Structures are given as C-alpha cells and as structure tokens.
Amino acid sequence: MSEHPLPVRLTRRICQSIRDRIASGDLAPGAQVPSTRALATEWGASRTTVTAAYDQLIAEGYLEARQGAATRVAPLLSPSSPRPQHSSRAEHVGGLSAYGQRVAAFAIPADVDREALAVDFRYGDIAGADFPRLMWKRAITAALLRKRPSLRYGEPCGSPRLRVALQGYLWRARAIRCEPDQIVIVNGSQQGIDLCARLLLNRADGVLMEDPGYGLARQVFQAAGADVVPIPVDEEGMKTDGLPPARLAYTTPSHQFPLGAVMSAARRRDLLAWAERSGGYVIEDDYDGEYRFDVSPIPALQVLDDARRVIYLGTVSKILSPDLRLGYLVVPEAMAPVFARAKRLMDRHTTGPEQEALADLIENGAYERHVRRIRRRNGERRAALLAALADTFGNDVMIVGAAAGLHVVVWLNMVPRTLEEMLIAKARAAGLGIYAIGSLFDPAAAAPKPAAAGLVMGYASLDEEAIRRGVRLLKQVIDDVRAAGAR
C-alpha cells in the first residue's frame, strides 16, 4: 500500500501546480482561478479533491475566496524572481555561520539509482533477510506494551536499563570494563563522532586521522574548524612514529577502515603514550569489531587505556540494521556529565522503545546468538567473494582486509588509478555497483596515492550467487575499460 491515499497525493499535486503557475506569472495577482468543476474535469479528479486543494491554498495565503464571488489569486502576490542555480561553493550561500559555510562547501556524492543495479557491492549495507524480524518484533512489542505511569522525556544518556545491559555485553564481547554512567546512547556512530567534535575541538585544533579513512568523520572534524592531519596506514594500522601534537586522534584499530589492518600491540601502546604525553584524546571507532572470521574479536584499545584518554564508539548498525540509528559511546568517567548535558541539548534523548527492545535482546542472550549466526552467514559470503575473485582474476588482483569486517579492498593491478572513474561509470551502466577507494583518501595529503585502481567491495547484503554473478560482470567491465584505456 502506498504511503498516502491517492486523493491526498492528487490534492498535493494540484496545490503545487497552482503554486508553480503563480510563481511563474501565469496566474497574476487578482486573477480568477478555474472553478472547482472545471479543474476537476481537467485533472480527472473529484470536486471534493479540488475543493480540498483550494482550501489548502487559501490557508497558505495563495488564494482568496469571498462569499458569492469567484476564487482569485491573492492580490499582493507577485511572480517569483528566477531561482539561482544551486552551487556547492560556500561563498554563494549567504547568512550562514562559519560552521555553516564550512558545511556548505562539502561536496555531496551524486545520487545513484541503486534499485536499478543488478548487483551492488556497496560497503556498509547488510542483507534485509539477516534482520531478525520476529525477534525484534517480540522485543519492540513488549517495550510498547509495557505499562508506564506517564509518557515523558527519557534520560539524555539513554535508558539506564540498556546502559547496564551494554556494560555486561561490552565486557563479554570486547573486554571493556566501564560503569553504566560512562555509556552514552547516541543516534548512530555519526552522532557520536559529532558529539566528540563539539565537546573536544576548538577552531584550528589538530585532529590526527588515518589516511585513507572514513570520509564523514573527516568532514565532521573539518566542519568544527579543526585541522585534519592525515596519517598514513600500513599493514599494522595507523603509523604512530613521530605523531605531531594534536587535540584528538580518530582511529579504527580493530579493523582499519577501509584497508582492514589490525593495529599492532606496539602501535596501540604508542598511540596511548602520545595521548597522555600531548594531552589529547583518542576516538576508537569500533564499527564492526564483532566480525572476525579466523580468530576471536580483538580486545578494544580502550582496555589498555590507564590514562582515561580513549573514547570508545560502538554501533548496532552492522549487527541489526543501519535503520535503527542506535550507537553508544564509552567516555572517561570525568567527562560523562558534560556528554550528558551536550546530548540533552542536541536531541534531548534517543528514541525509547528501540532502546528497551535492544536491552531485552541483550539481557536474554538473543543479541549475542544473533551475532554468532550472522557472523557465520557473512563468513560464507566472504568465502564466496574470495573464491570468485581468485578464480576470475588470479594474480591480477591483490585483496587486503579479508580477515575481518564486512568488506574487502581489491587492488586491480591491471587497471591504473587514472581509469578509476571510467571503471565506476561503465560498471553502473552495466548494472553493477562498485565503489572506488580513491574518494576515501584525504585530498590534502602529501603522500602519493597508489598507482593501481582500488575497490572497496562489501558483501554482507548479497547472497553467494549474486556475489559470483557480480564478479563475472566486474571482469567484463574491467576488460572494456582496459580496451578503452589502450585506445
């Protein structure tokens, strides 16, 4: 069933059509609009639908109606001046704060009709079939039916029950010891990063960030006016030799995004020593730490943090669904009160029933059983992707980051980086969604970029047959691009 009944949608379309005619000058101030009978005939609608549209436009001030007289355009309305073309350049946007100007300057990724793709290797997506519908339905129904004496705003830091449940879960799953008061429930990891930026950064403060890394985190820090310093990454994670002084470091140590490295024990100690020495803080983004396929999940960096300099960031987006927008911060004890106040200012609190449902699942063990089930399922998808890439390309590709997470990076040794954009465009035209790693590098970084094209290939939303079909299609697209590049 559609979101709105047909008459309601038709009423809105009639309203917009008349607004557009007034804005363009086709209907001048004081001009008589068609009768409800005439317009109903023109649109193939009922007179009731047209009358509802006229009533709405009268309420908005576009039309005037007098007893016994025809309905007319409001006399004080004048045609709108031509709208300027949209621009992504911040200087064309007036009346904004410095923060607003910085945000206006960010490029917006082009829209992709992903429904038209036959196979989509988009990273970050998970399969709809993996969502535990029955389990979640029972938990959310129980939360909604639970009798409450009154409906009121919740605690800014989140449901006390959920924070206690998460305290136990984080100890079992990630070896993190914390008190419930140190946990702040946020609307997804993106809000957690933004909250940290607002509370810890002043303009021109330095932020150390892995390169390549999570682009939306980089933009959050830049929007706050910080100076983002790109730090190269290798097979041991972020390079920690000679780190410059900075206010904050952002890292994904359990599964570096996007290259997949696990930060070595020596570098973990180096990073914590840097934080204590410089007075800085570390945001540990553990976006998919539950997914390790060959060994147990790596203990969190926060476990080693004796100086209380690490802010741990977790999410259920990769376990349950990105739609739920449920994440959490574990903050140093001394910072918990100010994080609570800031969360209250930002959005008062995260939605309550979903928090209670998640608490139910953690308390009764269903959440961890689900983690184990989808870890096995995604292990099967990972194996299918690795086998298909090996069978199809052999030594023409190099795969990194396959030991954990829900994506791999595939370096195409036979495709130069200069052909990356052509490769993506030809793949889209062929119904294949692939995503270049190039956009995840900091454009201001001085370090040279890899010579070969690279793809970040997610597999958690696909079944094995779709994965194999997508890799075959990728081979055809690469052959076309290589031929075009040779020409």
Legacy VTK file of the C-alpha trace (Angstrom):
# vtk DataFile Version 3.0
C-alpha trace
ASCII
DATASET POLYDATA
POINTS 487 float
0.000 0.000 0.000
1.339 3.471 -0.851
2.209 5.938 1.884
-0.681 8.325 1.089
-4.111 7.566 -0.370
-4.492 8.639 -3.982
-6.847 11.644 -3.318
-4.372 13.112 -0.821
-1.481 12.791 -3.278
-3.613 14.321 -6.047
-4.580 17.243 -3.788
-0.890 17.947 -3.180
-0.103 17.816 -6.893
-2.908 20.273 -7.694
-1.664 22.624 -4.957
1.889 22.504 -6.292
0.730 23.085 -9.870
-1.121 26.261 -8.882
1.792 27.490 -6.755
4.100 26.997 -9.729
1.738 28.911 -12.070
1.597 31.800 -9.592
5.383 31.800 -9.175
5.933 31.837 -12.951
3.433 34.665 -13.521
0.919 32.567 -15.461
-1.595 33.410 -12.755
-1.252 37.105 -11.926
-2.292 38.712 -8.604
-6.077 39.055 -8.572
-6.572 36.605 -11.450
-9.547 34.291 -11.266
-8.686 30.598 -10.929
-10.773 27.901 -12.667
-13.938 26.732 -10.971
-13.749 23.539 -8.949
-15.883 21.802 -11.593
-13.594 22.877 -14.480
-10.395 21.971 -12.643
-11.839 18.626 -11.569
-12.549 17.821 -15.223
-9.047 18.947 -16.258
-7.348 16.737 -13.640
-9.778 13.837 -13.804
-10.433 14.311 -10.098
-13.491 14.746 -7.928
-14.706 18.220 -6.982
-14.034 17.269 -3.345
-10.344 16.778 -4.130
-10.106 20.141 -5.929
-12.011 21.901 -3.144
-9.534 20.488 -0.625
-6.658 21.842 -2.738
-8.250 25.320 -2.909
-8.887 25.296 0.844
-5.225 24.485 1.432
-4.027 27.290 -0.866
-6.406 29.757 0.790
-4.995 28.773 4.191
-1.448 29.308 2.857
-2.349 32.758 1.510
-2.020 31.993 -2.195
-5.744 32.335 -2.953
-8.634 34.451 -1.686
-12.297 33.458 -1.572
-15.263 35.723 -0.854
-18.859 34.715 -0.333
-20.670 34.702 -3.680
-17.518 35.576 -5.682
-15.010 33.572 -7.683
-11.815 32.373 -6.061
-8.825 34.541 -7.078
-5.075 34.749 -6.631
-4.195 36.848 -3.576
-3.709 40.450 -4.793
-0.386 41.044 -3.019
1.370 38.053 -4.543
3.934 38.741 -7.247
5.761 36.290 -9.525
8.936 34.927 -8.023
12.237 36.042 -9.475
14.137 33.290 -11.284
15.800 30.926 -8.867
19.589 30.927 -8.972
21.313 27.723 -9.920
22.418 25.664 -6.927
26.114 25.720 -6.183
28.212 23.698 -3.811
30.564 26.651 -3.234
30.173 28.053 0.261
30.612 31.697 -0.788
27.332 31.543 -2.735
25.373 30.759 0.449
24.511 33.846 2.445
23.643 34.312 6.099
25.460 31.246 7.413
27.743 30.938 10.410
31.362 29.933 9.920
30.281 26.360 10.683
27.501 26.623 8.107
29.899 27.993 5.489
32.248 25.063 6.020
29.396 22.562 5.739
28.089 24.257 2.588
31.484 23.758 0.952
31.411 19.966 1.279
30.761 18.043 -1.910
27.621 15.916 -1.930
28.010 12.484 -3.558
25.998 12.049 -6.718
22.740 10.147 -6.312
22.826 6.592 -7.600
19.692 4.681 -8.536
20.705 1.608 -6.614
17.401 -0.121 -7.304
18.455 -0.300 -10.947
21.668 -2.204 -10.126
21.650 -5.942 -10.737
24.444 -6.468 -8.177
25.563 -3.851 -5.661
28.809 -4.294 -3.701
28.050 -1.251 -1.531
30.010 -1.437 1.730
28.089 -0.735 4.931
24.900 -2.439 3.707
23.672 -5.666 5.270
21.116 -8.136 3.940
17.488 -7.436 4.732
16.970 -11.162 5.252
19.534 -11.089 8.080
17.441 -8.737 10.183
15.831 -10.800 12.986
12.290 -9.660 12.294
10.444 -11.990 14.649
12.927 -11.471 17.473
12.801 -7.693 17.077
9.006 -7.675 16.735
8.630 -9.508 20.046
11.067 -7.175 21.787
9.605 -3.945 20.403
6.041 -5.119 21.102
6.964 -5.895 24.693
8.505 -2.445 25.022
5.415 -0.729 23.631
3.003 -2.754 25.788
4.952 -2.178 28.987
2.735 -0.073 31.256
4.146 3.322 32.150
2.531 5.796 34.552
3.283 8.676 32.195
4.921 9.413 28.860
7.907 11.669 29.378
11.320 12.537 28.040
13.976 9.967 28.733
17.430 10.379 30.180
19.777 12.173 27.763
22.454 9.484 28.087
19.976 6.737 27.346
17.882 4.117 29.076
19.506 3.069 32.390
18.430 -0.494 31.649
20.146 -0.501 28.251
23.321 1.012 29.665
23.509 -1.730 32.298
22.920 -4.366 29.602
25.626 -2.832 27.405
28.047 -2.761 30.331
27.810 -6.539 30.553
27.874 -7.077 26.811
30.973 -4.917 26.286
32.804 -6.860 28.975
31.896 -10.208 27.394
32.436 -9.201 23.756
35.206 -6.589 23.870
36.794 -6.968 27.361
35.814 -3.375 28.203
35.376 -2.520 31.881
33.197 0.521 32.490
30.370 1.819 34.626
26.874 2.346 33.172
27.225 6.086 33.808
30.115 6.179 31.315
27.874 4.928 28.489
26.066 7.478 26.303
23.449 6.175 23.868
23.593 8.078 20.571
21.696 8.056 17.296
24.293 6.060 15.425
28.066 6.415 15.360
27.847 9.569 13.246
26.196 11.462 16.094
28.812 10.062 18.462
31.616 11.496 16.329
29.834 14.843 16.083
29.310 14.949 19.851
33.021 14.351 20.442
33.952 17.071 17.941
31.652 19.623 19.586
32.979 18.938 23.071
36.681 18.446 22.399
37.627 20.678 19.471
38.172 24.395 19.073
38.864 26.081 15.765
42.330 25.216 14.372
42.828 22.308 16.790
44.619 19.370 15.221
42.952 16.003 14.571
45.046 13.018 13.538
43.166 10.758 11.187
44.006 7.591 9.290
44.517 8.035 5.558
42.623 6.529 3.814
39.798 6.749 6.306
36.124 7.406 6.982
35.205 10.473 4.933
32.200 11.577 7.011
34.325 11.635 10.171
36.838 13.847 8.362
34.046 16.225 7.376
32.700 16.373 10.950
36.114 17.492 12.201
36.550 19.972 9.360
33.081 21.392 9.993
34.148 22.048 13.593
37.031 24.113 12.192
39.719 21.592 13.092
42.889 20.994 11.114
42.765 17.344 9.987
46.244 15.818 9.723
46.306 12.673 7.539
48.391 9.822 8.982
49.425 7.015 6.625
48.298 3.436 7.206
50.075 0.152 6.539
49.536 -3.499 7.441
49.840 -2.636 11.167
47.283 0.164 11.069
47.922 3.845 11.701
51.630 4.701 11.672
52.464 6.067 15.114
56.104 7.092 14.658
56.590 10.814 15.299
52.935 11.741 15.695
52.592 15.531 15.926
50.810 17.204 18.865
47.050 17.370 18.376
43.867 17.591 20.363
42.308 14.400 19.008
43.132 11.231 17.108
40.480 9.224 15.274
41.254 5.574 14.602
39.656 2.239 13.707
42.194 -0.090 15.371
40.258 -3.377 15.343
39.604 -3.247 11.581
41.056 -0.186 9.883
38.577 1.420 7.553
38.902 0.759 4.680
42.147 -1.229 4.383
41.276 -3.744 7.110
44.519 -3.793 9.122
44.514 -4.581 12.850
46.594 -2.074 14.803
49.577 -3.874 16.300
50.114 -4.029 20.058
53.219 -1.825 19.796
51.332 0.882 17.905
48.438 0.729 20.351
50.864 1.471 23.172
52.490 4.235 21.108
49.139 5.893 20.423
48.115 5.807 24.085
51.501 7.205 25.116
51.034 10.012 22.569
47.619 10.850 24.045
48.967 11.018 27.588
52.038 12.995 26.535
50.194 15.533 24.385
47.041 15.818 26.490
44.982 14.623 23.534
42.138 12.128 23.272
41.578 9.108 21.040
38.242 8.197 19.435
38.227 4.426 18.928
35.607 3.709 16.272
34.783 0.011 16.597
32.296 -0.009 13.734
32.396 -3.772 13.008
34.581 -5.265 15.723
32.299 -8.297 16.193
33.229 -9.657 12.756
36.439 -11.666 12.928
36.343 -14.877 10.980
39.614 -16.622 11.785
40.181 -15.691 15.445
38.210 -14.175 18.302
37.469 -10.431 18.148
40.473 -8.289 19.087
40.190 -6.608 22.530
39.395 -2.922 22.297
42.075 -0.246 22.533
40.135 1.177 25.476
41.109 -1.906 27.510
44.726 -0.662 27.625
43.803 2.925 28.493
45.056 3.556 32.040
45.202 7.324 31.485
41.495 7.593 30.571
42.193 9.145 27.191
40.142 6.829 24.926
36.523 7.382 23.912
35.084 4.124 22.625
32.421 4.281 19.883
30.198 1.305 19.075
27.088 0.695 16.974
24.448 -1.935 16.204
24.254 -0.853 12.542
26.320 -3.794 11.301
24.643 -6.307 13.624
20.954 -5.390 13.399
20.341 -2.586 10.896
21.619 0.883 9.935
17.954 1.961 10.039
17.814 1.685 13.826
20.320 4.502 14.461
21.484 3.050 17.754
25.069 3.567 18.847
26.926 4.206 22.065
29.948 5.992 23.465
32.009 4.864 26.438
33.570 8.058 27.767
36.105 8.701 30.550
34.307 8.965 33.878
35.173 12.626 34.399
33.626 13.521 31.035
30.312 11.712 31.493
28.382 14.701 32.965
29.281 17.092 30.142
28.483 14.476 27.487
25.079 14.037 29.139
24.435 17.791 29.025
25.527 18.054 25.404
23.342 15.107 24.383
20.376 16.786 26.079
20.982 19.956 24.050
21.454 18.066 20.817
18.266 15.987 20.696
17.040 15.506 24.273
17.375 11.705 24.102
17.478 8.753 21.725
14.152 7.069 20.961
12.924 5.000 23.898
11.148 1.844 22.628
14.118 0.808 20.479
16.434 1.180 23.469
14.183 -1.010 25.603
13.911 -3.600 22.834
17.700 -3.751 22.466
18.058 -4.101 26.236
15.635 -7.059 26.115
17.681 -8.798 23.414
20.959 -8.328 25.269
19.526 -9.433 28.620
18.011 -12.668 27.311
21.039 -13.593 25.181
19.219 -13.256 21.843
21.506 -10.454 20.649
24.685 -12.490 21.079
23.087 -15.547 19.492
22.202 -13.327 16.536
25.792 -12.043 16.378
27.096 -15.603 16.143
24.546 -16.540 13.482
25.236 -13.630 11.148
28.984 -13.931 11.725
28.724 -17.449 10.287
26.495 -16.238 7.454
28.829 -13.433 6.498
31.761 -15.796 6.734
30.092 -17.829 3.973
29.598 -14.706 1.842
33.213 -13.694 2.403
34.430 -17.124 1.306
32.297 -16.907 -1.845
33.708 -13.496 -2.741
37.330 -14.502 -2.153
36.886 -17.686 -4.207
35.169 -15.833 -7.066
37.891 -13.155 -7.177
40.652 -15.773 -7.119
39.027 -17.904 -9.834
38.251 -14.933 -12.070
41.329 -12.715 -11.683
44.092 -14.825 -10.145
47.206 -12.720 -9.546
45.775 -9.713 -11.380
44.246 -8.519 -8.116
45.505 -8.110 -4.555
42.968 -8.478 -1.733
43.509 -6.890 1.684
41.402 -6.665 4.831
39.684 -10.028 4.398
40.255 -11.388 7.916
37.543 -9.250 9.496
34.653 -6.896 8.830
32.088 -6.915 6.056
34.139 -5.645 3.118
37.467 -6.218 1.405
39.703 -3.911 -0.580
40.596 -5.191 -4.030
43.579 -3.608 -5.758
43.257 -4.008 -9.531
46.875 -4.409 -10.576
45.919 -4.298 -14.266
43.893 -1.028 -14.047
45.713 2.279 -13.389
44.196 4.671 -10.878
43.599 7.210 -13.668
40.899 4.904 -15.068
39.032 4.543 -11.747
36.246 6.981 -12.660
35.717 5.358 -16.055
35.565 1.961 -14.371
32.876 3.091 -11.923
30.801 4.740 -14.665
30.943 1.734 -17.008
30.052 -0.589 -14.160
26.987 1.488 -13.266
25.889 1.460 -16.883
26.190 -2.337 -16.818
24.077 -2.608 -13.634
26.999 -3.199 -11.279
27.569 -1.146 -8.127
31.281 -0.832 -7.306
32.977 1.828 -5.204
36.456 3.286 -5.639
38.816 3.640 -2.716
40.167 6.896 -4.129
37.458 9.029 -2.504
38.487 7.797 0.965
41.961 9.335 0.736
42.421 12.835 2.130
42.845 15.063 -0.947
45.186 17.324 1.051
47.577 14.509 1.991
51.091 14.871 0.662
51.748 11.124 0.445
51.498 9.698 -3.093
48.366 7.727 -3.921
48.560 4.089 -5.081
49.205 3.622 -8.784
46.534 0.935 -9.203
42.783 1.409 -9.024
41.214 0.037 -5.874
37.687 -1.021 -4.939
36.022 -1.303 -1.546
33.710 -4.287 -2.001
31.024 -5.009 0.572
29.407 -8.425 0.526
27.068 -8.523 3.538
23.940 -7.616 1.558
24.394 -10.264 -1.175
23.886 -13.990 -1.455
26.600 -16.233 -2.875
25.104 -16.464 -6.366
24.808 -12.672 -6.619
28.427 -12.354 -5.487
29.634 -14.735 -8.199
27.467 -13.020 -10.827
28.804 -9.628 -9.768
32.431 -10.731 -10.031
31.815 -12.098 -13.543
30.247 -8.789 -14.512
33.202 -6.935 -12.977
35.554 -8.924 -15.195
33.613 -7.867 -18.307
33.648 -4.205 -17.250
37.382 -4.275 -16.500
38.097 -5.796 -19.914
36.073 -2.994 -21.552
37.894 -0.318 -19.546
41.321 -1.736 -20.333
40.456 -1.811 -24.029
39.190 1.781 -23.881
42.288 2.855 -21.964
44.535 1.235 -24.551
42.719 3.111 -27.325
LINES 1 488
487 0 1 2 3 4 5 6 7 8 9 10 11 12 13 14 15 16 17 18 19 20 21 22 23 24 25 26 27 28 29 30 31 32 33 34 35 36 37 38 39 40 41 42 43 44 45 46 47 48 49 50 51 52 53 54 55 56 57 58 59 60 61 62 63 64 65 66 67 68 69 70 71 72 73 74 75 76 77 78 79 80 81 82 83 84 85 86 87 88 89 90 91 92 93 94 95 96 97 98 99 100 101 102 103 104 105 106 107 108 109 110 111 112 113 114 115 116 117 118 119 120 121 122 123 124 125 126 127 128 129 130 131 132 133 134 135 136 137 138 139 140 141 142 143 144 145 146 147 148 149 150 151 152 153 154 155 156 157 158 159 160 161 162 163 164 165 166 167 168 169 170 171 172 173 174 175 176 177 178 179 180 181 182 183 184 185 186 187 188 189 190 191 192 193 194 195 196 197 198 199 200 201 202 203 204 205 206 207 208 209 210 211 212 213 214 215 216 217 218 219 220 221 222 223 224 225 226 227 228 229 230 231 232 233 234 235 236 237 238 239 240 241 242 243 244 245 246 247 248 249 250 251 252 253 254 255 256 257 258 259 260 261 262 263 264 265 266 267 268 269 270 271 272 273 274 275 276 277 278 279 280 281 282 283 284 285 286 287 288 289 290 291 292 293 294 295 296 297 298 299 300 301 302 303 304 305 306 307 308 309 310 311 312 313 314 315 316 317 318 319 320 321 322 323 324 325 326 327 328 329 330 331 332 333 334 335 336 337 338 339 340 341 342 343 344 345 346 347 348 349 350 351 352 353 354 355 356 357 358 359 360 361 362 363 364 365 366 367 368 369 370 371 372 373 374 375 376 377 378 379 380 381 382 383 384 385 386 387 388 389 390 391 392 393 394 395 396 397 398 399 400 401 402 403 404 405 406 407 408 409 410 411 412 413 414 415 416 417 418 419 420 421 422 423 424 425 426 427 428 429 430 431 432 433 434 435 436 437 438 439 440 441 442 443 444 445 446 447 448 449 450 451 452 453 454 455 456 457 458 459 460 461 462 463 464 465 466 467 468 469 470 471 472 473 474 475 476 477 478 479 480 481 482 483 484 485 486
